[in-house]
Amino acid sequence: MKQHDPITTFINQHGIREVECLVADINGVPRGKTMPAKAFANGQELRLCRAVAIHTVTGDWADYRFSGEGDPDMKLLPLYDTLKPVPWAGKPRALALHDCEDLDGKPTPIASRNVLKQVLARYAEHGWQPVVAPELEFYVFAPNVDPNDPFEAPDKGNGRREDGQQGFSLGGLNDLGPFWDDVYSALETLGIVGDTFVHELGPSQYEINLVHGDALKLADQTFLFKYALREVGYKHGLQVVFMAKPLAGQPGSSMHIHQSVVDDKGHNIFSNANGEPTELFSCFIAGQQALIPELVPLLCPHVNSYRRFAKHMAAPVNLSWGHDNRSVGIRIPRSNATARRVENRIAGCDANPYLALAASLVAGLYGMTDKLQPCAEAIGTVFNQEDTGPELPRTLESALIAMQSSQRVRSLLGDEFIDAFVAVKEVELDSYLSEVSPWERRFLAPLA
């Protein structure tokens, strides 16, 4: 087909043999099929089992009634502008992101990317477009062969392992120089625009800030960034871990989400012509406070996620808000009027970026459309204060109960998606609860 001619040219120029046809499942894991390059260029139809969109982390399946009776297929629709060479592949290979469509021609409602697209369509109805910038924290460990053993920082080459005393040091970055060189190259190949890399406070913990932009594109970039880091890490004998709390007593890994909204002329609707904050700015904050407690599973999707909410580790414990305050859940960074934004500090780096952005943005939109008002601004550290904002669920189980029973969330994201998401998490939660932990053996076995 004529519209595929540029794709054929790309494939011939790079000597591509096959194309990874990728979708993000409900946990943000890359799933899909590999297709011969010629078939991809010719527009051959590709289908995938609909249940793959809600695959669990344990490899189990939620009941088929949540993905379609009879386990039907869905079509994978290629996003040709995402076609890129795979930087870590040993042979010439490309990858491309795909949208999911049911066989009746409608977007698959349980597919993560479609959930975010649905939220962005709600913004477009008002003539608005969100602008986001995720900050992603993660750990780089030595291979963890036995999951019963704790993670360890990699050997730096001098026979010693980092103990977490290299926060913001350049030496902490240089210790893994060859790995970072390949990471930079991979991001350039994939078109992922990073702003800054830093060594964070945990042992072998790092952070990258992605340059702000369109929410859907940034979700795509975040999804590919996590995929790239894991694969490049494997090539260097390293394990990149995006768990929210991989090490006890050490800082967790978040995905802070910076959010602003522009109108059809590109003006930030959070600032007026005089540079002062608008009513919509306050309403957006209020929406975050009102709805995030019912959306927490999309921001903190695993049992481990809730270990990150620890006082005095720069992790939020409630949904208070404040200017330039790192103890609150909703932070307003210092900026000029055109860059006025709201930073959601609740999401962990273990979250599916499509669903985390959808949750945060739909909460802000809810506040703006319903003209909500936030509570009073928090002054100083909130860890030991009372009445500083809505509380957050402290376990996955309690968070799922709040989301499942929320009519507001259902009306905004759809019953089918909410039911499917909860079903997946219940399978994973049951698997977790079926295991006996070292803590139980350590402290309960000696009891009389």
C-alpha positions as CSV (number, residue, x, y, z in Angstrom):
1,M,0.0,0.0,0.0
2,K,1.1,3.5,-0.8
3,Q,0.9,4.7,2.8
4,H,3.4,2.0,3.8
5,D,6.1,3.0,1.4
6,P,8.1,5.0,4.0
7,I,7.9,1.9,6.3
8,T,9.3,-0.3,3.5
9,T,12.1,2.3,3.0
10,F,12.9,2.3,6.7
11,I,13.0,-1.5,6.9
12,N,15.3,-1.7,3.8
13,Q,17.6,1.0,5.0
14,H,18.1,-0.7,8.4
15,G,18.0,-4.3,7.1
16,I,15.2,-5.1,9.5
17,R,14.2,-8.7,9.6
18,E,11.3,-8.6,12.1
19,V,9.2,-6.1,14.1
20,E,8.2,-6.3,17.7
21,C,4.5,-5.3,17.8
22,L,4.1,-4.0,21.3
23,V,1.2,-3.2,23.6
24,A,1.3,-2.4,27.3
25,D,-0.7,-4.8,29.5
26,I,-2.5,-3.6,32.6
27,N,0.7,-3.7,34.6
28,G,2.7,-1.8,31.9
29,V,4.6,-5.0,30.8
30,P,5.5,-5.1,27.1
31,R,3.4,-7.8,25.4
32,G,2.7,-8.6,21.8
33,K,4.0,-10.6,18.8
34,T,7.0,-10.4,16.5
35,M,6.1,-10.1,12.8
36,P,8.3,-10.5,9.7
37,A,9.3,-7.1,8.5
38,K,7.8,-7.5,5.0
39,A,4.4,-8.5,6.5
40,F,4.5,-5.5,8.7
41,A,5.2,-3.2,5.8
42,N,2.4,-4.7,3.8
43,G,-0.1,-4.0,6.6
44,Q,-0.8,-7.6,7.4
45,E,-3.6,-7.7,10.0
46,L,-2.4,-8.7,13.5
47,R,-4.5,-10.0,16.3
48,L,-3.8,-10.8,19.9
49,C,-5.9,-12.6,22.6
50,R,-7.9,-9.9,24.3
51,A,-7.1,-11.3,27.8
52,V,-3.4,-10.3,27.2
53,A,-4.4,-6.7,27.9
54,I,-5.2,-7.7,31.5
55,H,-2.3,-10.2,32.1
56,T,-1.3,-10.6,35.7
57,V,2.2,-10.3,37.0
58,T,2.0,-13.9,38.3
59,G,1.2,-15.2,34.8
60,D,-2.3,-16.2,35.9
61,W,-5.5,-15.0,34.3
62,A,-8.5,-13.3,35.7
63,D,-11.8,-14.8,34.8
64,Y,-12.6,-14.5,31.1
65,R,-15.8,-12.6,31.8
66,F,-13.5,-9.6,32.3
67,S,-11.8,-9.9,28.9
68,G,-14.7,-11.3,26.9
69,E,-16.7,-14.6,27.0
70,G,-14.9,-17.1,24.8
71,D,-11.6,-15.3,25.1
72,P,-11.9,-13.3,21.8
73,D,-9.1,-11.6,19.8
74,M,-8.5,-7.9,19.5
75,K,-6.8,-6.2,16.6
76,L,-3.4,-4.6,17.0
77,L,-3.2,-1.3,15.1
78,P,0.3,-0.1,14.4
79,L,1.4,3.4,15.3
80,Y,3.8,3.8,12.4
81,D,5.5,6.9,13.8
82,T,6.8,4.8,16.7
83,L,8.7,2.4,14.4
84,K,12.3,2.4,15.7
85,P,15.3,0.1,15.6
86,V,15.7,-2.0,18.7
87,P,19.0,-0.8,20.2
88,W,19.8,-3.9,22.2
89,A,18.9,-6.5,19.6
90,G,21.7,-8.7,18.3
91,K,20.2,-8.8,14.8
92,P,18.5,-6.0,12.9
93,R,15.1,-5.7,14.5
94,A,12.6,-2.9,14.9
95,L,9.7,-2.2,17.4
96,A,6.5,-0.4,17.1
97,L,3.7,0.5,19.6
98,H,0.2,-0.5,18.8
99,D,-3.3,0.4,19.8
100,C,-5.9,-2.2,20.6
101,E,-9.3,-2.5,18.8
102,D,-12.1,-5.0,19.4
103,L,-13.4,-6.9,16.4
104,D,-16.4,-4.7,16.3
105,G,-14.2,-1.7,15.5
106,K,-14.4,0.0,18.9
107,P,-11.3,0.7,21.0
108,T,-10.7,-2.1,23.5
109,P,-11.8,-0.6,26.8
110,I,-9.5,-2.7,29.0
111,A,-6.4,-1.7,27.0
112,S,-4.2,0.7,29.0
113,R,-3.4,3.1,26.2
114,N,-7.0,3.5,25.4
115,V,-7.8,4.4,29.0
116,L,-5.5,7.4,28.7
117,K,-6.8,8.3,25.3
118,Q,-10.3,8.4,26.7
119,V,-9.2,10.8,29.5
120,L,-7.5,13.1,26.9
121,A,-10.6,13.1,24.8
122,R,-12.5,14.5,27.8
123,Y,-10.0,17.3,28.0
124,A,-10.3,18.0,24.3
125,E,-14.0,18.5,24.7
126,H,-13.2,21.6,26.7
127,G,-10.5,22.8,24.3
128,W,-7.7,21.8,26.7
129,Q,-4.6,19.7,26.4
130,P,-2.6,18.3,29.3
131,V,1.2,18.8,29.4
132,V,3.1,16.4,31.6
133,A,6.6,15.5,32.7
134,P,7.3,12.3,34.6
135,E,10.3,11.9,37.0
136,L,11.3,8.2,37.2
137,E,13.4,6.7,40.0
138,F,14.8,3.2,39.8
139,Y,17.5,1.0,41.2
140,V,20.3,-0.8,39.3
141,F,21.3,-4.0,41.1
142,A,23.5,-7.0,40.6
143,P,21.5,-10.0,39.3
144,N,19.2,-11.4,41.9
145,V,19.3,-15.1,41.1
146,D,17.4,-16.2,44.3
147,P,14.4,-14.1,45.1
148,N,14.8,-15.2,48.8
149,D,18.0,-13.0,48.9
150,P,17.9,-9.2,49.2
151,F,18.9,-7.1,46.3
152,E,22.5,-5.8,46.2
153,A,24.2,-3.0,44.5
154,P,26.6,-4.1,41.7
155,D,30.3,-4.5,42.3
156,K,31.8,-1.2,41.2
157,G,35.0,-2.8,40.0
158,N,37.1,-2.1,43.1
159,G,35.7,-5.0,45.0
160,R,33.2,-2.9,46.9
161,R,29.5,-2.3,46.7
162,E,27.9,1.0,47.1
163,D,26.2,1.6,50.5
164,G,24.0,4.5,49.6
165,Q,26.3,7.4,50.4
166,Q,26.7,8.7,46.8
167,G,23.5,10.7,46.5
168,F,23.8,13.3,43.6
169,S,27.5,12.4,43.1
170,L,28.9,12.2,39.6
171,G,31.1,9.3,40.8
172,G,27.9,7.3,41.4
173,L,27.0,7.7,37.7
174,N,30.5,7.1,36.4
175,D,30.8,3.8,38.3
176,L,28.4,2.3,35.7
177,G,29.8,4.3,32.7
178,P,29.5,1.6,30.0
179,F,25.9,0.9,31.0
180,W,24.9,4.6,30.9
181,D,26.6,5.0,27.5
182,D,24.4,2.3,26.1
183,V,21.4,3.8,27.8
184,Y,22.0,7.2,26.3
185,S,22.4,5.6,22.9
186,A,19.2,3.6,23.2
187,L,17.2,6.6,24.3
188,E,18.4,8.6,21.3
189,T,17.5,5.7,18.9
190,L,14.1,5.4,20.4
191,G,13.4,9.1,20.3
192,I,13.1,9.4,24.1
193,V,14.0,12.9,25.2
194,G,15.6,12.9,28.7
195,D,16.3,16.0,30.6
196,T,18.7,15.1,33.5
197,F,20.0,11.9,35.1
198,V,21.1,12.0,38.8
199,H,22.2,9.5,41.3
200,E,19.5,9.4,44.0
201,L,19.9,8.7,47.7
202,G,19.5,4.9,47.8
203,P,22.4,2.6,47.0
204,S,22.7,2.5,43.2
205,Q,19.4,4.4,42.9
206,Y,19.0,6.8,40.0
207,E,16.4,9.2,38.5
208,I,15.7,10.5,35.0
209,N,13.5,13.5,34.2
210,L,11.7,13.3,30.9
211,V,11.2,16.6,29.0
212,H,7.6,17.8,29.3
213,G,5.1,17.4,26.5
214,D,2.0,15.7,25.2
215,A,0.6,13.2,27.8
216,L,0.1,10.3,25.3
217,K,3.6,10.7,23.8
218,L,5.2,10.9,27.3
219,A,3.3,7.8,28.4
220,D,4.7,6.0,25.3
221,Q,8.2,7.3,26.1
222,T,8.0,6.2,29.7
223,F,6.8,2.7,28.7
224,L,9.7,2.3,26.2
225,F,12.2,3.9,28.7
226,K,11.5,1.2,31.2
227,Y,11.7,-1.5,28.6
228,A,15.0,-0.2,27.3
229,L,16.6,0.1,30.7
230,R,15.8,-3.5,31.6
231,E,17.1,-4.8,28.3
232,V,20.3,-2.7,28.3
233,G,20.8,-3.7,31.9
234,Y,20.7,-7.4,31.0
235,K,23.4,-6.8,28.4
236,H,25.7,-5.4,31.1
237,G,25.0,-8.1,33.7
238,L,22.8,-5.7,35.7
239,Q,19.2,-5.9,36.9
240,V,17.2,-2.6,36.6
241,V,14.4,-2.7,39.2
242,F,11.3,-0.4,39.2
243,M,9.8,-1.7,42.4
244,A,8.4,1.0,44.6
245,K,10.4,-0.2,47.7
246,P,13.0,-2.8,46.7
247,L,15.2,-2.3,49.8
248,A,14.0,-2.1,53.4
249,G,15.1,1.0,55.2
250,Q,16.1,2.7,52.0
251,P,14.3,5.3,49.9
252,G,11.5,4.1,47.6
253,S,11.2,4.8,43.9
254,S,8.5,7.2,42.7
255,M,7.2,8.5,39.4
256,H,6.4,12.1,40.2
257,I,4.0,13.5,37.6
258,H,4.3,17.2,36.7
259,Q,1.0,18.5,35.2
260,S,-0.2,21.6,33.5
261,V,-3.0,22.3,31.0
262,V,-2.9,24.5,27.9
263,D,-5.8,25.9,25.9
264,D,-6.2,25.8,22.1
265,K,-3.9,28.7,21.8
266,G,-1.1,27.1,23.9
267,H,-1.7,29.3,27.0
268,N,-1.3,27.7,30.4
269,I,-4.8,27.8,31.9
270,F,-3.3,27.7,35.4
271,S,-2.1,31.3,35.0
272,N,-4.0,34.5,34.1
273,A,-2.8,37.4,32.0
274,N,-1.2,39.0,35.1
275,G,0.7,35.8,35.9
276,E,-1.4,35.0,38.9
277,P,-2.9,31.6,39.6
278,T,-6.4,31.0,38.1
279,E,-9.5,29.5,39.7
280,L,-8.9,26.4,37.5
281,F,-5.5,25.9,39.1
282,S,-7.1,25.7,42.5
283,C,-9.8,23.4,41.1
284,F,-7.2,21.1,39.6
285,I,-5.5,20.7,43.0
286,A,-8.9,20.1,44.6
287,G,-9.7,17.4,42.1
288,Q,-6.4,15.6,42.9
289,Q,-7.3,15.7,46.6
290,A,-10.9,14.5,46.0
291,L,-10.5,11.7,43.6
292,I,-7.0,10.3,44.0
293,P,-8.0,8.4,47.2
294,E,-10.3,6.4,44.9
295,L,-7.7,6.0,42.2
296,V,-4.7,4.9,44.2
297,P,-4.5,1.4,42.7
298,L,-3.7,2.9,39.3
299,L,-0.9,4.9,40.9
300,C,0.3,2.3,43.4
301,P,-0.7,-1.0,41.8
302,H,1.2,-3.7,43.8
303,V,1.4,-4.9,47.4
304,N,5.0,-3.5,47.5
305,S,3.8,-0.1,46.4
306,Y,2.5,0.8,49.8
307,R,5.8,0.2,51.6
308,R,7.0,3.5,50.0
309,F,4.7,5.6,52.1
310,A,7.2,6.1,54.9
311,K,7.5,9.3,57.0
312,H,10.7,11.3,56.7
313,M,11.8,9.6,53.5
314,A,10.4,12.4,51.2
315,A,7.5,10.1,50.5
316,P,3.9,11.4,50.8
317,V,1.6,10.1,53.5
318,N,-1.5,12.1,52.6
319,L,-2.9,14.5,49.9
320,S,-2.0,17.8,51.5
321,W,-0.7,20.4,49.1
322,G,1.8,23.2,49.3
323,H,4.3,25.4,47.4
324,D,7.8,23.9,47.2
325,N,7.1,21.4,50.0
326,R,8.5,17.9,49.5
327,S,6.5,16.4,52.4
328,V,3.1,16.9,50.8
329,G,1.4,14.6,48.3
330,I,0.5,17.5,45.9
331,R,3.5,19.8,45.5
332,I,3.5,23.2,43.6
333,P,7.1,23.7,42.3
334,R,8.5,27.2,42.1
335,S,8.2,28.4,38.5
336,N,7.3,31.3,36.3
337,A,3.6,31.8,35.3
338,T,3.9,30.0,32.0
339,A,5.3,26.9,33.7
340,R,2.9,26.8,36.6
341,R,2.1,23.2,37.3
342,V,0.9,20.6,39.8
343,E,3.2,17.8,40.9
344,N,1.5,14.6,41.9
345,R,4.0,12.8,44.2
346,I,1.8,9.7,44.9
347,A,2.6,7.4,42.0
348,G,5.4,4.8,42.3
349,C,7.7,4.0,39.5
350,D,6.1,0.5,39.5
351,A,2.9,2.0,38.0
352,N,1.8,1.6,34.4
353,P,2.5,5.0,32.9
354,Y,-0.7,5.1,30.8
355,L,-2.9,4.3,33.8
356,A,-1.0,6.6,36.2
357,L,-1.3,9.5,33.9
358,A,-4.9,8.7,33.2
359,A,-5.7,8.6,36.9
360,S,-3.9,11.8,37.8
361,L,-5.3,13.8,34.9
362,V,-8.9,12.6,35.3
363,A,-8.7,13.7,38.9
364,G,-7.6,17.2,37.9
365,L,-10.3,17.4,35.3
366,Y,-12.9,16.3,37.7
367,G,-11.9,19.2,40.0
368,M,-12.1,21.7,37.2
369,T,-15.4,20.6,35.8
370,D,-17.1,20.4,39.2
371,K,-15.4,23.6,40.5
372,L,-14.0,22.0,43.6
373,Q,-11.9,23.9,46.2
374,P,-8.8,22.5,47.9
375,C,-8.2,22.4,51.7
376,A,-5.9,25.0,53.2
377,E,-2.3,24.9,52.0
378,A,0.1,23.0,54.3
379,I,2.9,25.0,55.8
380,G,6.0,23.1,56.9
381,T,6.4,19.4,57.2
382,V,3.1,17.5,57.3
383,F,4.3,14.2,58.8
384,N,3.4,15.1,62.4
385,Q,0.5,17.5,61.7
386,E,-3.2,16.8,61.8
387,D,-5.9,17.8,59.3
388,T,-3.5,18.3,56.5
389,G,-5.5,16.7,53.7
390,P,-7.2,13.5,52.6
391,E,-5.6,10.3,53.8
392,L,-4.4,7.6,51.4
393,P,-5.2,3.9,51.6
394,R,-2.2,2.1,53.2
395,T,-2.7,-1.3,51.6
396,L,-3.6,-2.6,48.1
397,E,-6.6,-4.4,49.5
398,S,-8.1,-1.2,51.0
399,A,-7.3,0.8,47.9
400,L,-9.1,-1.7,45.7
401,I,-12.2,-1.6,47.9
402,A,-12.3,2.2,47.6
403,M,-11.8,2.2,43.8
404,Q,-14.3,-0.6,43.1
405,S,-17.1,1.1,45.1
406,S,-16.5,4.6,43.6
407,Q,-19.3,5.6,41.3
408,R,-17.3,8.7,40.3
409,V,-14.3,6.6,39.1
410,R,-16.6,4.3,37.2
411,S,-18.4,7.1,35.5
412,L,-15.0,8.6,34.4
413,L,-13.1,5.4,33.4
414,G,-15.8,2.9,32.7
415,D,-17.2,-0.1,34.5
416,E,-15.6,-2.6,32.2
417,F,-12.1,-1.3,32.8
418,I,-12.5,-0.9,36.6
419,D,-14.0,-4.4,37.0
420,A,-11.1,-5.9,34.9
421,F,-8.4,-4.0,36.8
422,V,-9.8,-5.1,40.2
423,A,-10.1,-8.7,39.0
424,V,-6.4,-8.7,38.0
425,K,-5.3,-7.2,41.3
426,E,-7.4,-9.7,43.3
427,V,-5.6,-12.6,41.5
428,E,-2.3,-11.1,42.3
429,L,-3.2,-10.2,45.9
430,D,-4.4,-13.8,46.5
431,S,-1.1,-15.1,45.2
432,Y,0.8,-12.8,47.5
433,L,-1.2,-13.8,50.6
434,S,-0.7,-17.5,49.9
435,E,3.0,-17.3,50.6
436,V,4.5,-17.4,54.1
437,S,7.1,-14.7,54.5
438,P,10.5,-14.8,56.3
439,W,9.0,-12.3,58.9
440,E,6.4,-14.9,59.9
441,R,9.0,-17.6,60.3
442,R,11.3,-15.3,62.2
443,F,8.9,-14.0,64.8
444,L,6.0,-16.4,64.9
445,A,7.7,-19.7,64.9
446,P,9.3,-19.2,68.3
447,L,6.0,-18.4,70.0
448,A,4.7,-20.9,72.5
